[in-house]
Amino acid sequence: MNKFKLRPAYRSKELLIEFTSGPEKHNFLSVLEAALSPIKAVITNSKDLWMNDEILYEVNSNLGIFQISMDNWGFAFIMSEDNQKLIREIDSILNENPAFEKEKVNFKEYELKSDE
């Protein structure tokens, strides 16, 4: 089962989607693309960020552009700083898809602490 969280980025109010299970599978990206078909998501570019062991995919959709970050350790994120409405729509789509399971999040865990 592919599991995900809608959560704020660390020390930010910007939302992102973190995949906690699934990215380690060889077919994860194709399953994700299929799940995002309602917004006509298409990968248009990729950058190999070898210094981070990460690949950053740029994705166009009918709701705007977003990024998918995947690394060699099985972590993956969907981000769009300039289009939080898009992140919420992707969350909704994944939440309704039987191939994905949403995990609960305590937003306070990601807040900036006053002593930091």
C-alpha positions as CSV (number, residue, x, y, z in Angstrom):
1,M,0.0,0.0,0.0
2,N,1.2,3.5,-0.9
3,K,0.9,5.8,2.2
4,F,1.1,9.6,2.3
5,K,0.7,12.6,4.5
6,L,-0.5,16.1,3.8
7,R,1.7,18.2,6.0
8,P,3.5,21.5,6.3
9,A,7.1,21.7,5.2
10,Y,9.5,21.9,8.3
11,R,9.4,25.4,9.8
12,S,6.9,26.6,7.1
13,K,3.2,27.0,6.6
14,E,3.5,25.7,3.0
15,L,1.9,22.3,2.6
16,L,3.4,19.4,0.8
17,I,2.7,15.7,0.4
18,E,5.1,13.2,1.8
19,F,5.0,9.6,0.8
20,T,5.9,7.3,3.7
21,S,5.4,4.0,1.9
22,G,5.5,3.3,-1.8
23,P,8.4,5.2,-3.4
24,E,10.7,2.2,-2.8
25,K,8.7,0.2,-5.4
26,H,9.9,0.3,-9.0
27,N,6.5,1.1,-10.3
28,F,5.6,3.9,-7.9
29,L,5.9,6.8,-10.3
30,S,3.7,5.2,-12.9
31,V,1.1,4.3,-10.2
32,L,1.2,8.0,-9.0
33,E,0.8,9.3,-12.6
34,A,-2.2,7.1,-13.1
35,A,-3.7,8.3,-9.8
36,L,-3.3,11.9,-10.9
37,S,-4.9,11.4,-14.2
38,P,-8.0,13.5,-13.1
39,I,-5.8,16.6,-13.3
40,K,-4.0,15.4,-16.4
41,A,-0.6,15.3,-14.7
42,V,2.4,14.8,-17.1
43,I,6.1,14.7,-16.2
44,T,7.7,17.3,-18.5
45,N,11.3,17.4,-17.2
46,S,13.6,15.7,-14.7
47,K,16.8,16.9,-13.0
48,D,19.3,14.4,-11.5
49,L,20.5,16.1,-8.3
50,W,23.3,13.6,-7.9
51,M,24.8,15.4,-4.9
52,N,21.6,14.7,-2.9
53,D,20.9,11.3,-4.6
54,E,17.6,12.8,-5.7
55,I,15.7,13.2,-8.9
56,L,13.4,16.2,-9.2
57,Y,10.5,15.8,-11.7
58,E,8.6,18.8,-13.0
59,V,5.0,18.0,-13.6
60,N,2.4,20.0,-15.6
61,S,-1.3,19.6,-14.9
62,N,-4.5,21.3,-15.7
63,L,-4.2,23.0,-12.3
64,G,-0.6,24.2,-12.6
65,I,2.9,23.0,-12.2
66,F,4.3,21.0,-9.3
67,Q,7.4,19.0,-8.4
68,I,7.9,15.4,-7.4
69,S,11.1,14.8,-5.5
70,M,12.3,11.2,-5.1
71,D,15.6,10.0,-3.6
72,N,17.6,6.8,-3.3
73,W,16.4,6.2,0.3
74,G,12.7,5.7,-0.6
75,F,11.5,9.2,0.2
76,A,9.2,11.1,-2.1
77,F,7.4,14.5,-1.9
78,I,5.0,16.5,-4.0
79,M,5.6,20.2,-3.7
80,S,4.3,23.4,-5.1
81,E,5.1,26.5,-3.1
82,D,3.2,28.8,-5.4
83,N,0.1,26.7,-5.7
84,Q,-1.2,25.4,-2.4
85,K,-4.7,24.9,-3.9
86,L,-3.1,22.3,-6.2
87,I,-1.5,20.5,-3.3
88,R,-4.9,20.3,-1.6
89,E,-6.5,18.9,-4.8
90,I,-3.8,16.2,-5.1
91,D,-4.4,15.3,-1.5
92,S,-8.1,14.9,-2.2
93,I,-7.4,12.8,-5.3
94,L,-5.0,10.5,-3.5
95,N,-7.3,10.2,-0.6
96,E,-10.0,8.8,-2.8
97,N,-7.8,6.5,-4.7
98,P,-7.7,2.9,-3.4
99,A,-4.0,2.5,-4.2
100,F,-3.2,5.2,-1.6
101,E,-3.8,5.5,2.1
102,K,-3.7,8.8,4.0
103,E,-2.0,9.0,7.3
104,K,-2.9,11.4,10.1
105,V,-0.6,14.3,10.9
106,N,0.0,16.5,13.9
107,F,0.8,19.8,12.3
108,K,2.4,21.0,15.6
109,E,5.3,18.6,14.9
110,Y,6.4,20.7,12.0
111,E,6.1,24.2,13.6
112,L,9.1,26.4,14.2
113,K,9.9,26.4,17.9
114,S,10.5,29.7,19.6
115,D,13.9,28.6,20.8
116,E,15.1,27.7,17.3
